[in-house]
């Protein structure tokens, strides 16, 4: 049913499917219960949808853990520089 269609297209098809048959408001409620913004999903803006869903899920995890969660936004250059420094230190020790 979904195929290669945009969310704005397949949400209507899904909602009116014989085995689903829900109103748009009911569908929105189901989506929101899964931390999915129905407005962003229907706007076909995947980038915005992705960032919003990521934030919602991380907030849920942070609430459950009782502390902030690292969102994984790490400076890749700094991470690789640290790795390179470790390798250089190891090679210096083995040479000496």
PyMOL Python script that loads the backbone (N, CA, C, O; Angstrom):
from pymol import cmd

cmd.read_pdbstr("""\
ATOM      1  N   UNK A   1       0.830  -1.194   0.000  1.00  0.00           N
ATOM      2  CA  UNK A   1       0.000   0.000   0.000  1.00  0.00           C
ATOM      3  C   UNK A   1       0.872   1.254   0.000  1.00  0.00           C
ATOM      4  O   UNK A   1       0.565   2.227  -0.689  1.00  0.00           O
ATOM      5  N   UNK A   2       1.964   1.231   0.776  1.00  0.00           N
ATOM      6  CA  UNK A   2       2.796   2.423   0.886  1.00  0.00           C
ATOM      7  C   UNK A   2       3.613   2.617  -0.380  1.00  0.00           C
ATOM      8  O   UNK A   2       3.610   3.702  -0.961  1.00  0.00           O
ATOM      9  N   UNK A   3       4.311   1.576  -0.810  1.00  0.00           N
ATOM     10  CA  UNK A   3       5.104   1.670  -2.023  1.00  0.00           C
ATOM     11  C   UNK A   3       6.068   2.822  -1.972  1.00  0.00           C
ATOM     12  O   UNK A   3       6.709   3.045  -0.946  1.00  0.00           O
ATOM     13  N   UNK A   4       6.186   3.560  -3.050  1.00  0.00           N
ATOM     14  CA  UNK A   4       7.083   4.700  -3.108  1.00  0.00           C
ATOM     15  C   UNK A   4       6.357   6.014  -2.927  1.00  0.00           C
ATOM     16  O   UNK A   4       6.896   7.067  -3.266  1.00  0.00           O
ATOM     17  N   UNK A   5       5.152   5.977  -2.403  1.00  0.00           N
ATOM     18  CA  UNK A   5       4.331   7.180  -2.277  1.00  0.00           C
ATOM     19  C   UNK A   5       4.774   8.043  -1.102  1.00  0.00           C
ATOM     20  O   UNK A   5       5.317   7.548  -0.114  1.00  0.00           O
ATOM     21  N   UNK A   6       4.532   9.332  -1.229  1.00  0.00           N
ATOM     22  CA  UNK A   6       4.796  10.281  -0.150  1.00  0.00           C
ATOM     23  C   UNK A   6       3.797  10.033   0.986  1.00  0.00           C
ATOM     24  O   UNK A   6       2.681   9.572   0.744  1.00  0.00           O
ATOM     25  N   UNK A   7       4.200  10.339   2.223  1.00  0.00           N
ATOM     26  CA  UNK A   7       3.289  10.126   3.357  1.00  0.00           C
ATOM     27  C   UNK A   7       1.928  10.797   3.184  1.00  0.00           C
ATOM     28  O   UNK A   7       0.905  10.229   3.565  1.00  0.00           O
ATOM     29  N   UNK A   8       1.910  11.996   2.616  1.00  0.00           N
ATOM     30  CA  UNK A   8       0.624  12.686   2.444  1.00  0.00           C
ATOM     31  C   UNK A   8      -0.324  11.868   1.572  1.00  0.00           C
ATOM     32  O   UNK A   8      -1.543  11.951   1.723  1.00  0.00           O
ATOM     33  N   UNK A   9       0.228  11.097   0.683  1.00  0.00           N
ATOM     34  CA  UNK A   9      -0.591  10.265  -0.197  1.00  0.00           C
ATOM     35  C   UNK A   9      -1.007   8.964   0.482  1.00  0.00           C
ATOM     36  O   UNK A   9      -2.180   8.593   0.449  1.00  0.00           O
ATOM     37  N   UNK A  10      -0.049   8.270   1.098  1.00  0.00           N
ATOM     38  CA  UNK A  10      -0.408   6.959   1.641  1.00  0.00           C
ATOM     39  C   UNK A  10      -1.194   7.039   2.938  1.00  0.00           C
ATOM     40  O   UNK A  10      -1.881   6.077   3.282  1.00  0.00           O
ATOM     41  N   UNK A  11      -1.125   8.139   3.669  1.00  0.00           N
ATOM     42  CA  UNK A  11      -1.936   8.252   4.887  1.00  0.00           C
ATOM     43  C   UNK A  11      -3.420   8.227   4.556  1.00  0.00           C
ATOM     44  O   UNK A  11      -4.208   7.601   5.266  1.00  0.00           O
ATOM     45  N   UNK A  12      -3.804   8.908   3.479  1.00  0.00           N
ATOM     46  CA  UNK A  12      -5.209   8.887   3.060  1.00  0.00           C
ATOM     47  C   UNK A  12      -5.632   7.487   2.641  1.00  0.00           C
ATOM     48  O   UNK A  12      -6.715   7.028   3.004  1.00  0.00           O
ATOM     49  N   UNK A  13      -4.779   6.806   1.873  1.00  0.00           N
ATOM     50  CA  UNK A  13      -5.100   5.441   1.438  1.00  0.00           C
ATOM     51  C   UNK A  13      -5.214   4.502   2.634  1.00  0.00           C
ATOM     52  O   UNK A  13      -6.128   3.680   2.709  1.00  0.00           O
ATOM     53  N   UNK A  14      -4.287   4.632   3.555  1.00  0.00           N
ATOM     54  CA  UNK A  14      -4.293   3.785   4.741  1.00  0.00           C
ATOM     55  C   UNK A  14      -5.547   4.020   5.571  1.00  0.00           C
ATOM     56  O   UNK A  14      -6.190   3.070   6.018  1.00  0.00           O
ATOM     57  N   UNK A  15      -5.890   5.282   5.776  1.00  0.00           N
ATOM     58  CA  UNK A  15      -7.044   5.632   6.608  1.00  0.00           C
ATOM     59  C   UNK A  15      -8.343   5.077   6.036  1.00  0.00           C
ATOM     60  O   UNK A  15      -9.225   4.665   6.789  1.00  0.00           O
ATOM     61  N   UNK A  16      -8.465   5.065   4.717  1.00  0.00           N
ATOM     62  CA  UNK A  16      -9.720   4.628   4.102  1.00  0.00           C
ATOM     63  C   UNK A  16      -9.725   3.142   3.756  1.00  0.00           C
ATOM     64  O   UNK A  16     -10.710   2.640   3.214  1.00  0.00           O
ATOM     65  N   UNK A  17      -8.642   2.436   4.061  1.00  0.00           N
ATOM     66  CA  UNK A  17      -8.585   0.994   3.795  1.00  0.00           C
ATOM     67  C   UNK A  17      -9.675   0.292   4.599  1.00  0.00           C
ATOM     68  O   UNK A  17      -9.966   0.681   5.730  1.00  0.00           O
ATOM     69  N   UNK A  18     -10.267  -0.726   4.024  1.00  0.00           N
ATOM     70  CA  UNK A  18     -11.392  -1.434   4.656  1.00  0.00           C
ATOM     71  C   UNK A  18     -11.058  -1.975   6.040  1.00  0.00           C
ATOM     72  O   UNK A  18     -11.915  -1.979   6.923  1.00  0.00           O
ATOM     73  N   UNK A  19      -9.836  -2.428   6.239  1.00  0.00           N
ATOM     74  CA  UNK A  19      -9.468  -2.987   7.538  1.00  0.00           C
ATOM     75  C   UNK A  19      -9.069  -1.915   8.540  1.00  0.00           C
ATOM     76  O   UNK A  19      -8.906  -2.221   9.721  1.00  0.00           O
ATOM     77  N   UNK A  20      -8.908  -0.679   8.110  1.00  0.00           N
ATOM     78  CA  UNK A  20      -8.511   0.408   9.010  1.00  0.00           C
ATOM     79  C   UNK A  20      -9.705   1.297   9.284  1.00  0.00           C
ATOM     80  O   UNK A  20     -10.178   1.366  10.418  1.00  0.00           O
ATOM     81  N   UNK A  21     -10.197   1.973   8.269  1.00  0.00           N
ATOM     82  CA  UNK A  21     -11.408   2.793   8.330  1.00  0.00           C
ATOM     83  C   UNK A  21     -11.495   3.669   9.584  1.00  0.00           C
ATOM     84  O   UNK A  21     -12.343   3.449  10.449  1.00  0.00           O
ATOM     85  N   UNK A  22     -10.602   4.668   9.668  1.00  0.00           N
ATOM     86  CA  UNK A  22     -10.625   5.631  10.773  1.00  0.00           C
ATOM     87  C   UNK A  22     -10.746   7.035  10.199  1.00  0.00           C
ATOM     88  O   UNK A  22     -10.447   7.274   9.029  1.00  0.00           O
ATOM     89  N   UNK A  23     -11.186   7.950  11.040  1.00  0.00           N
ATOM     90  CA  UNK A  23     -11.247   9.349  10.619  1.00  0.00           C
ATOM     91  C   UNK A  23      -9.838   9.937  10.641  1.00  0.00           C
ATOM     92  O   UNK A  23      -8.919   9.344  11.205  1.00  0.00           O
ATOM     93  N   UNK A  24      -9.677  11.091  10.032  1.00  0.00           N
ATOM     94  CA  UNK A  24      -8.376  11.754  10.052  1.00  0.00           C
ATOM     95  C   UNK A  24      -7.965  12.099  11.483  1.00  0.00           C
ATOM     96  O   UNK A  24      -6.788  11.996  11.830  1.00  0.00           O
ATOM     97  N   UNK A  25      -8.922  12.504  12.310  1.00  0.00           N
ATOM     98  CA  UNK A  25      -8.624  12.827  13.706  1.00  0.00           C
ATOM     99  C   UNK A  25      -8.179  11.587  14.478  1.00  0.00           C
ATOM    100  O   UNK A  25      -7.251  11.651  15.285  1.00  0.00           O
ATOM    101  N   UNK A  26      -8.843  10.459  14.227  1.00  0.00           N
ATOM    102  CA  UNK A  26      -8.441   9.213  14.881  1.00  0.00           C
ATOM    103  C   UNK A  26      -7.036   8.794  14.435  1.00  0.00           C
ATOM    104  O   UNK A  26      -6.226   8.339  15.243  1.00  0.00           O
ATOM    105  N   UNK A  27      -6.767   8.952  13.154  1.00  0.00           N
ATOM    106  CA  UNK A  27      -5.446   8.616  12.632  1.00  0.00           C
ATOM    107  C   UNK A  27      -4.378   9.521  13.255  1.00  0.00           C
ATOM    108  O   UNK A  27      -3.302   9.058  13.633  1.00  0.00           O
ATOM    109  N   UNK A  28      -4.688  10.806  13.354  1.00  0.00           N
ATOM    110  CA  UNK A  28      -3.751  11.739  13.986  1.00  0.00           C
ATOM    111  C   UNK A  28      -3.463  11.328  15.428  1.00  0.00           C
ATOM    112  O   UNK A  28      -2.321  11.397  15.882  1.00  0.00           O
ATOM    113  N   UNK A  29      -4.491  10.905  16.139  1.00  0.00           N
ATOM    114  CA  UNK A  29      -4.314  10.456  17.518  1.00  0.00           C
ATOM    115  C   UNK A  29      -3.412   9.239  17.608  1.00  0.00           C
ATOM    116  O   UNK A  29      -2.574   9.142  18.505  1.00  0.00           O
ATOM    117  N   UNK A  30      -3.584   8.317  16.684  1.00  0.00           N
ATOM    118  CA  UNK A  30      -2.736   7.122  16.665  1.00  0.00           C
ATOM    119  C   UNK A  30      -1.293   7.515  16.387  1.00  0.00           C
ATOM    120  O   UNK A  30      -0.376   7.045  17.061  1.00  0.00           O
ATOM    121  N   UNK A  31      -1.092   8.376  15.396  1.00  0.00           N
ATOM    122  CA  UNK A  31       0.266   8.825  15.066  1.00  0.00           C
ATOM    123  C   UNK A  31       0.902   9.538  16.250  1.00  0.00           C
ATOM    124  O   UNK A  31       2.051   9.263  16.595  1.00  0.00           O
ATOM    125  N   UNK A  32       0.167  10.448  16.873  1.00  0.00           N
ATOM    126  CA  UNK A  32       0.706  11.196  18.018  1.00  0.00           C
ATOM    127  C   UNK A  32       1.034  10.272  19.186  1.00  0.00           C
ATOM    128  O   UNK A  32       1.979  10.532  19.931  1.00  0.00           O
ATOM    129  N   UNK A  33       0.265   9.199  19.355  1.00  0.00           N
ATOM    130  CA  UNK A  33       0.551   8.255  20.445  1.00  0.00           C
ATOM    131  C   UNK A  33       1.870   7.521  20.218  1.00  0.00           C
ATOM    132  O   UNK A  33       2.423   6.925  21.142  1.00  0.00           O
ATOM    133  N   UNK A  34       2.369   7.568  18.984  1.00  0.00           N
ATOM    134  CA  UNK A  34       3.660   6.977  18.647  1.00  0.00           C
ATOM    135  C   UNK A  34       4.731   8.050  18.470  1.00  0.00           C
ATOM    136  O   UNK A  34       5.777   7.817  17.864  1.00  0.00           O
ATOM    137  N   UNK A  35       4.442   9.236  19.019  1.00  0.00           N
ATOM    138  CA  UNK A  35       5.370  10.373  18.967  1.00  0.00           C
ATOM    139  C   UNK A  35       5.682  10.805  17.537  1.00  0.00           C
ATOM    140  O   UNK A  35       6.802  11.211  17.227  1.00  0.00           O
ATOM    141  N   UNK A  36       4.671  10.710  16.674  1.00  0.00           N
ATOM    142  CA  UNK A  36       4.800  11.123  15.276  1.00  0.00           C
ATOM    143  C   UNK A  36       3.911  12.338  15.057  1.00  0.00           C
ATOM    144  O   UNK A  36       2.708  12.292  15.315  1.00  0.00           O
ATOM    145  N   UNK A  37       4.504  13.418  14.582  1.00  0.00           N
ATOM    146  CA  UNK A  37       3.733  14.608  14.261  1.00  0.00           C
ATOM    147  C   UNK A  37       2.969  14.366  12.959  1.00  0.00           C
ATOM    148  O   UNK A  37       3.573  14.230  11.895  1.00  0.00           O
ATOM    149  N   UNK A  38       1.650  14.313  13.048  1.00  0.00           N
ATOM    150  CA  UNK A  38       0.853  14.081  11.841  1.00  0.00           C
ATOM    151  C   UNK A  38       1.010  15.239  10.859  1.00  0.00           C
ATOM    152  O   UNK A  38       1.005  15.030   9.646  1.00  0.00           O
ATOM    153  N   UNK A  39       1.149  16.456  11.377  1.00  0.00           N
ATOM    154  CA  UNK A  39       1.330  17.616  10.489  1.00  0.00           C
ATOM    155  C   UNK A  39       2.622  17.494   9.695  1.00  0.00           C
ATOM    156  O   UNK A  39       2.630  17.715   8.484  1.00  0.00           O
ATOM    157  N   UNK A  40       3.711  17.146  10.366  1.00  0.00           N
ATOM    158  CA  UNK A  40       4.994  17.024   9.667  1.00  0.00           C
ATOM    159  C   UNK A  40       4.990  15.834   8.712  1.00  0.00           C
ATOM    160  O   UNK A  40       5.582  15.905   7.634  1.00  0.00           O
ATOM    161  N   UNK A  41       4.341  14.758   9.090  1.00  0.00           N
ATOM    162  CA  UNK A  41       4.270  13.598   8.212  1.00  0.00           C
ATOM    163  C   UNK A  41       3.493  13.942   6.943  1.00  0.00           C
ATOM    164  O   UNK A  41       3.877  13.548   5.842  1.00  0.00           O
ATOM    165  N   UNK A  42       2.416  14.670   7.109  1.00  0.00           N
ATOM    166  CA  UNK A  42       1.600  15.052   5.948  1.00  0.00           C
ATOM    167  C   UNK A  42       2.249  16.132   5.085  1.00  0.00           C
ATOM    168  O   UNK A  42       1.867  16.313   3.929  1.00  0.00           O
ATOM    169  N   UNK A  43       3.212  16.838   5.631  1.00  0.00           N
ATOM    170  CA  UNK A  43       3.864  17.902   4.860  1.00  0.00           C
ATOM    171  C   UNK A  43       4.926  17.352   3.905  1.00  0.00           C
ATOM    172  O   UNK A  43       5.446  18.090   3.069  1.00  0.00           O
ATOM    173  N   UNK A  44       5.247  16.076   4.023  1.00  0.00           N
ATOM    174  CA  UNK A  44       6.256  15.421   3.179  1.00  0.00           C
ATOM    175  C   UNK A  44       7.645  16.037   3.328  1.00  0.00           C
ATOM    176  O   UNK A  44       8.471  15.943   2.420  1.00  0.00           O
ATOM    177  N   UNK A  45       7.896  16.663   4.469  1.00  0.00           N
ATOM    178  CA  UNK A  45       9.215  17.242   4.743  1.00  0.00           C
ATOM    179  C   UNK A  45       9.968  16.249   5.622  1.00  0.00           C
ATOM    180  O   UNK A  45       9.932  16.339   6.849  1.00  0.00           O
ATOM    181  N   UNK A  46      10.651  15.298   4.978  1.00  0.00           N
ATOM    182  CA  UNK A  46      11.287  14.216   5.724  1.00  0.00           C
ATOM    183  C   UNK A  46      12.319  14.740   6.708  1.00  0.00           C
ATOM    184  O   UNK A  46      12.394  14.260   7.839  1.00  0.00           O
ATOM    185  N   UNK A  47      13.112  15.712   6.296  1.00  0.00           N
ATOM    186  CA  UNK A  47      14.176  16.249   7.151  1.00  0.00           C
ATOM    187  C   UNK A  47      13.598  16.779   8.469  1.00  0.00           C
ATOM    188  O   UNK A  47      14.080  16.440   9.549  1.00  0.00           O
ATOM    189  N   UNK A  48      12.564  17.611   8.365  1.00  0.00           N
ATOM    190  CA  UNK A  48      11.941  18.181   9.561  1.00  0.00           C
ATOM    191  C   UNK A  48      11.262  17.096  10.393  1.00  0.00           C
ATOM    192  O   UNK A  48      11.347  17.097  11.622  1.00  0.00           O
ATOM    193  N   UNK A  49      10.582  16.163   9.704  1.00  0.00           N
ATOM    194  CA  UNK A  49       9.931  15.057  10.391  1.00  0.00           C
ATOM    195  C   UNK A  49      10.952  14.242  11.183  1.00  0.00           C
ATOM    196  O   UNK A  49      10.724  13.916  12.348  1.00  0.00           O
ATOM    197  N   UNK A  50      12.074  13.917  10.547  1.00  0.00           N
ATOM    198  CA  UNK A  50      13.114  13.107  11.180  1.00  0.00           C
ATOM    199  C   UNK A  50      13.649  13.792  12.443  1.00  0.00           C
ATOM    200  O   UNK A  50      13.764  13.158  13.492  1.00  0.00           O
ATOM    201  N   UNK A  51      13.974  15.079  12.341  1.00  0.00           N
ATOM    202  CA  UNK A  51      14.533  15.795  13.490  1.00  0.00           C
ATOM    203  C   UNK A  51      13.513  15.916  14.627  1.00  0.00           C
ATOM    204  O   UNK A  51      13.867  15.798  15.800  1.00  0.00           O
ATOM    205  N   UNK A  52      12.255  16.150  14.273  1.00  0.00           N
ATOM    206  CA  UNK A  52      11.212  16.240  15.295  1.00  0.00           C
ATOM    207  C   UNK A  52      11.020  14.894  16.003  1.00  0.00           C
ATOM    208  O   UNK A  52      10.914  14.848  17.228  1.00  0.00           O
ATOM    209  N   UNK A  53      10.976  13.821  15.248  1.00  0.00           N
ATOM    210  CA  UNK A  53      10.764  12.490  15.845  1.00  0.00           C
ATOM    211  C   UNK A  53      11.950  12.114  16.715  1.00  0.00           C
ATOM    212  O   UNK A  53      11.774  11.559  17.799  1.00  0.00           O
ATOM    213  N   UNK A  54      13.163  12.414  16.248  1.00  0.00           N
ATOM    214  CA  UNK A  54      14.360  12.132  17.036  1.00  0.00           C
ATOM    215  C   UNK A  54      14.304  12.866  18.369  1.00  0.00           C
ATOM    216  O   UNK A  54      14.592  12.284  19.414  1.00  0.00           O
ATOM    217  N   UNK A  55      13.934  14.140  18.334  1.00  0.00           N
ATOM    218  CA  UNK A  55      13.842  14.931  19.560  1.00  0.00           C
ATOM    219  C   UNK A  55      12.790  14.360  20.499  1.00  0.00           C
ATOM    220  O   UNK A  55      13.024  14.245  21.703  1.00  0.00           O
ATOM    221  N   UNK A  56      11.636  14.002  19.953  1.00  0.00           N
ATOM    222  CA  UNK A  56      10.566  13.439  20.783  1.00  0.00           C
ATOM    223  C   UNK A  56      11.002  12.139  21.460  1.00  0.00           C
ATOM    224  O   UNK A  56      10.739  11.932  22.644  1.00  0.00           O
ATOM    225  N   UNK A  57      11.659  11.277  20.714  1.00  0.00           N
ATOM    226  CA  UNK A  57      12.107  10.004  21.282  1.00  0.00           C
ATOM    227  C   UNK A  57      13.203  10.204  22.320  1.00  0.00           C
ATOM    228  O   UNK A  57      13.194   9.553  23.364  1.00  0.00           O
ATOM    229  N   UNK A  58      14.147  11.101  22.040  1.00  0.00           N
ATOM    230  CA  UNK A  58      15.204  11.371  23.019  1.00  0.00           C
ATOM    231  C   UNK A  58      14.640  12.006  24.288  1.00  0.00           C
ATOM    232  O   UNK A  58      15.106  11.715  25.389  1.00  0.00           O
ATOM    233  N   UNK A  59      13.638  12.873  24.137  1.00  0.00           N
ATOM    234  CA  UNK A  59      12.992  13.469  25.314  1.00  0.00           C
ATOM    235  C   UNK A  59      12.303  12.391  26.147  1.00  0.00           C
ATOM    236  O   UNK A  59      12.362  12.425  27.376  1.00  0.00           O
ATOM    237  N   UNK A  60      11.656  11.444  25.491  1.00  0.00           N
ATOM    238  CA  UNK A  60      10.998  10.347  26.193  1.00  0.00           C
ATOM    239  C   UNK A  60      12.021   9.510  26.963  1.00  0.00           C
ATOM    240  O   UNK A  60      11.793   9.149  28.117  1.00  0.00           O
ATOM    241  N   UNK A  61      13.129   9.211  26.327  1.00  0.00           N
ATOM    242  CA  UNK A  61      14.190   8.437  26.980  1.00  0.00           C
ATOM    243  C   UNK A  61      14.775   9.218  28.158  1.00  0.00           C
ATOM    244  O   UNK A  61      15.003   8.659  29.231  1.00  0.00           O
ATOM    245  N   UNK A  62      15.016  10.513  27.948  1.00  0.00           N
ATOM    246  CA  UNK A  62      15.563  11.346  29.026  1.00  0.00           C
ATOM    247  C   UNK A  62      14.611  11.382  30.221  1.00  0.00           C
ATOM    248  O   UNK A  62      15.049  11.289  31.368  1.00  0.00           O
ATOM    249  N   UNK A  63      13.325  11.515  29.957  1.00  0.00           N
ATOM    250  CA  UNK A  63      12.341  11.507  31.049  1.00  0.00           C
ATOM    251  C   UNK A  63      12.372  10.187  31.804  1.00  0.00           C
ATOM    252  O   UNK A  63      12.312  10.172  33.033  1.00  0.00           O
ATOM    253  N   UNK A  64      12.465   9.084  31.081  1.00  0.00           N
ATOM    254  CA  UNK A  64      12.481   7.771  31.722  1.00  0.00           C
ATOM    255  C   UNK A  64      13.752   7.567  32.548  1.00  0.00           C
ATOM    256  O   UNK A  64      13.723   6.939  33.606  1.00  0.00           O
ATOM    257  N   UNK A  65      14.867   8.105  32.049  1.00  0.00           N
ATOM    258  CA  UNK A  65      16.141   7.935  32.752  1.00  0.00           C
ATOM    259  C   UNK A  65      16.347   8.979  33.839  1.00  0.00           C
ATOM    260  O   UNK A  65      17.170   8.793  34.735  1.00  0.00           O
ATOM    261  N   UNK A  66      15.604  10.071  33.762  1.00  0.00           N
ATOM    262  CA  UNK A  66      15.756  11.132  34.742  1.00  0.00           C
ATOM    263  C   UNK A  66      17.001  11.982  34.539  1.00  0.00           C
ATOM    264  O   UNK A  66      17.475  12.635  35.468  1.00  0.00           O
ATOM    265  N   UNK A  67      17.524  11.970  33.323  1.00  0.00           N
ATOM    266  CA  UNK A  67      18.696  12.794  33.022  1.00  0.00           C
ATOM    267  C   UNK A  67      18.765  13.032  31.515  1.00  0.00           C
ATOM    268  O   UNK A  67      18.145  12.302  30.742  1.00  0.00           O
ATOM    269  N   UNK A  68      19.514  14.048  31.097  1.00  0.00           N
ATOM    270  CA  UNK A  68      19.612  14.341  29.671  1.00  0.00           C
ATOM    271  C   UNK A  68      20.266  13.191  28.899  1.00  0.00           C
ATOM    272  O   UNK A  68      21.042  12.409  29.448  1.00  0.00           O
ATOM    273  N   UNK A  69      19.929  13.115  27.621  1.00  0.00           N
ATOM    274  CA  UNK A  69      20.480  12.085  26.748  1.00  0.00           C
ATOM    275  C   UNK A  69      21.317  12.766  25.680  1.00  0.00           C
ATOM    276  O   UNK A  69      20.893  13.761  25.091  1.00  0.00           O
ATOM    277  N   UNK A  70      22.509  12.229  25.430  1.00  0.00           N
ATOM    278  CA  UNK A  70      23.354  12.737  24.354  1.00  0.00           C
ATOM    279  C   UNK A  70      22.661  12.431  23.032  1.00  0.00           C
ATOM    280  O   UNK A  70      22.292  11.287  22.767  1.00  0.00           O
ATOM    281  N   UNK A  71      22.488  13.454  22.209  1.00  0.00           N
ATOM    282  CA  UNK A  71      21.767  13.251  20.955  1.00  0.00           C
ATOM    283  C   UNK A  71      22.642  12.677  19.851  1.00  0.00           C
ATOM    284  O   UNK A  71      22.183  12.511  18.721  1.00  0.00           O
ATOM    285  N   UNK A  72      23.890  12.374  20.163  1.00  0.00           N
ATOM    286  CA  UNK A  72      24.761  11.762  19.177  1.00  0.00           C
ATOM    287  C   UNK A  72      25.415  12.753  18.250  1.00  0.00           C
ATOM    288  O   UNK A  72      26.159  12.358  17.353  1.00  0.00           O
ATOM    289  N   UNK A  73      25.157  14.039  18.442  1.00  0.00           N
ATOM    290  CA  UNK A  73      25.756  15.066  17.597  1.00  0.00           C
ATOM    291  C   UNK A  73      27.175  15.313  18.083  1.00  0.00           C
ATOM    292  O   UNK A  73      27.421  16.190  18.913  1.00  0.00           O
ATOM    293  N   UNK A  74      28.094  14.535  17.560  1.00  0.00           N
ATOM    294  CA  UNK A  74      29.491  14.610  17.961  1.00  0.00           C
ATOM    295  C   UNK A  74      30.275  15.254  16.836  1.00  0.00           C
ATOM    296  O   UNK A  74      30.019  14.986  15.662  1.00  0.00           O
ATOM    297  N   UNK A  75      31.218  16.093  17.184  1.00  0.00           N
ATOM    298  CA  UNK A  75      32.098  16.690  16.191  1.00  0.00           C
ATOM    299  C   UNK A  75      32.993  15.579  15.649  1.00  0.00           C
ATOM    300  O   UNK A  75      33.913  15.125  16.330  1.00  0.00           O
ATOM    301  N   UNK A  76      32.718  15.147  14.430  1.00  0.00           N
ATOM    302  CA  UNK A  76      33.431  14.005  13.856  1.00  0.00           C
ATOM    303  C   UNK A  76      34.927  14.270  13.774  1.00  0.00           C
ATOM    304  O   UNK A  76      35.722  13.364  14.021  1.00  0.00           O
ATOM    305  N   UNK A  77      35.329  15.490  13.433  1.00  0.00           N
ATOM    306  CA  UNK A  77      36.753  15.802  13.340  1.00  0.00           C
ATOM    307  C   UNK A  77      37.431  15.621  14.689  1.00  0.00           C
ATOM    308  O   UNK A  77      38.527  15.066  14.765  1.00  0.00           O
ATOM    309  N   UNK A  78      36.790  16.084  15.751  1.00  0.00           N
ATOM    310  CA  UNK A  78      37.375  15.956  17.088  1.00  0.00           C
ATOM    311  C   UNK A  78      37.486  14.489  17.472  1.00  0.00           C
ATOM    312  O   UNK A  78      38.479  14.077  18.072  1.00  0.00           O
ATOM    313  N   UNK A  79      36.484  13.705  17.135  1.00  0.00           N
ATOM    314  CA  UNK A  79      36.517  12.285  17.471  1.00  0.00           C
ATOM    315  C   UNK A  79      37.670  11.592  16.751  1.00  0.00           C
ATOM    316  O   UNK A  79      38.390  10.797  17.355  1.00  0.00           O
ATOM    317  N   UNK A  80      37.850  11.887  15.471  1.00  0.00           N
ATOM    318  CA  UNK A  80      38.925  11.250  14.723  1.00  0.00           C
ATOM    319  C   UNK A  80      40.287  11.772  15.139  1.00  0.00           C
ATOM    320  O   UNK A  80      41.269  11.030  15.112  1.00  0.00           O
ATOM    321  N   UNK A  81      40.360  13.045  15.526  1.00  0.00           N
ATOM    322  CA  UNK A  81      41.628  13.578  16.025  1.00  0.00           C
ATOM    323  C   UNK A  81      42.035  12.840  17.292  1.00  0.00           C
ATOM    324  O   UNK A  81      43.206  12.506  17.470  1.00  0.00           O
ATOM    325  N   UNK A  82      41.071  12.584  18.173  1.00  0.00           N
ATOM    326  CA  UNK A  82      41.369  11.840  19.398  1.00  0.00           C
ATOM    327  C   UNK A  82      41.867  10.443  19.065  1.00  0.00           C
ATOM    328  O   UNK A  82      42.827   9.960  19.665  1.00  0.00           O
ATOM    329  N   UNK A  83      41.213   9.793  18.105  1.00  0.00           N
ATOM    330  CA  UNK A  83      41.633   8.453  17.707  1.00  0.00           C
ATOM    331  C   UNK A  83      43.040   8.480  17.123  1.00  0.00           C
ATOM    332  O   UNK A  83      43.856   7.608  17.423  1.00  0.00           O
ATOM    333  N   UNK A  84      43.326   9.478  16.290  1.00  0.00           N
ATOM    334  CA  UNK A  84      44.654   9.592  15.686  1.00  0.00           C
ATOM    335  C   UNK A  84      45.716   9.823  16.751  1.00  0.00           C
ATOM    336  O   UNK A  84      46.804   9.252  16.681  1.00  0.00           O
ATOM    337  N   UNK A  85      45.403  10.663  17.741  1.00  0.00           N
ATOM    338  CA  UNK A  85      46.364  10.934  18.807  1.00  0.00           C
ATOM    339  C   UNK A  85      46.710   9.665  19.571  1.00  0.00           C
ATOM    340  O   UNK A  85      47.864   9.438  19.933  1.00  0.00           O
ATOM    341  N   UNK A  86      45.686   8.836  19.814  1.00  0.00           N
ATOM    342  CA  UNK A  86      45.930   7.582  20.530  1.00  0.00           C
ATOM    343  C   UNK A  86      46.848   6.673  19.726  1.00  0.00           C
ATOM    344  O   UNK A  86      47.739   6.030  20.282  1.00  0.00           O
ATOM    345  N   UNK A  87      46.629   6.621  18.419  1.00  0.00           N
ATOM    346  CA  UNK A  87      47.459   5.781  17.570  1.00  0.00           C
ATOM    347  C   UNK A  87      48.902   6.266  17.560  1.00  0.00           C
ATOM    348  O   UNK A  87      49.839   5.468  17.604  1.00  0.00           O
ATOM    349  N   UNK A  88      49.069   7.590  17.502  1.00  0.00           N
ATOM    350  CA  UNK A  88      50.422   8.144  17.490  1.00  0.00           C
ATOM    351  C   UNK A  88      51.129   7.846  18.801  1.00  0.00           C
ATOM    352  O   UNK A  88      52.312   7.506  18.804  1.00  0.00           O
ATOM    353  N   UNK A  89      50.416   7.970  19.918  1.00  0.00           N
ATOM    354  CA  UNK A  89      51.014   7.688  21.217  1.00  0.00           C
ATOM    355  C   UNK A  89      51.438   6.232  21.303  1.00  0.00           C
ATOM    356  O   UNK A  89      52.511   5.920  21.820  1.00  0.00           O
ATOM    357  N   UNK A  90      50.596   5.344  20.795  1.00  0.00           N
ATOM    358  CA  UNK A  90      50.910   3.922  20.835  1.00  0.00           C
ATOM    359  C   UNK A  90      52.138   3.614  19.989  1.00  0.00           C
ATOM    360  O   UNK A  90      52.992   2.825  20.396  1.00  0.00           O
ATOM    361  N   UNK A  91      52.232   4.235  18.810  1.00  0.00           N
ATOM    362  CA  UNK A  91      53.369   3.948  17.942  1.00  0.00           C
ATOM    363  C   UNK A  91      54.659   4.514  18.509  1.00  0.00           C
ATOM    364  O   UNK A  91      55.725   3.923  18.332  1.00  0.00           O
ATOM    365  N   UNK A  92      54.576   5.669  19.199  1.00  0.00           N
ATOM    366  CA  UNK A  92      55.761   6.255  19.823  1.00  0.00           C
ATOM    367  C   UNK A  92      56.281   5.343  20.930  1.00  0.00           C
ATOM    368  O   UNK A  92      57.489   5.161  21.082  1.00  0.00           O
ATOM    369  N   UNK A  93      55.353   4.769  21.703  1.00  0.00           N
ATOM    370  CA  UNK A  93      55.757   3.903  22.804  1.00  0.00           C
ATOM    371  C   UNK A  93      56.409   2.625  22.283  1.00  0.00           C
ATOM    372  O   UNK A  93      57.369   2.130  22.872  1.00  0.00           O
ATOM    373  N   UNK A  94      55.882   2.090  21.172  1.00  0.00           N
ATOM    374  CA  UNK A  94      56.419   0.836  20.676  1.00  0.00           C
ATOM    375  C   UNK A  94      57.786   1.030  20.018  1.00  0.00           C
ATOM    376  O   UNK A  94      58.586   0.097  19.953  1.00  0.00           O
ATOM    377  N   UNK A  95      58.051   2.261  19.525  1.00  0.00           N
ATOM    378  CA  UNK A  95      59.331   2.529  18.888  1.00  0.00           C
ATOM    379  C   UNK A  95      60.429   2.724  19.925  1.00  0.00           C
ATOM    380  O   UNK A  95      61.580   2.369  19.671  1.00  0.00           O
ATOM    381  N   UNK A  96      60.102   3.273  21.074  1.00  0.00           N
ATOM    382  CA  UNK A  96      61.093   3.649  22.074  1.00  0.00           C
ATOM    383  C   UNK A  96      61.493   2.555  22.911  1.00  0.00           C
ATOM    384  O   UNK A  96      62.326   2.732  23.801  1.00  0.00           O
TER     385      UNK A  96
END
""", "prot")
cmd.dss("prot")
cmd.show_as("cartoon", "prot")
cmd.util.cbc("prot")
cmd.orient("prot")
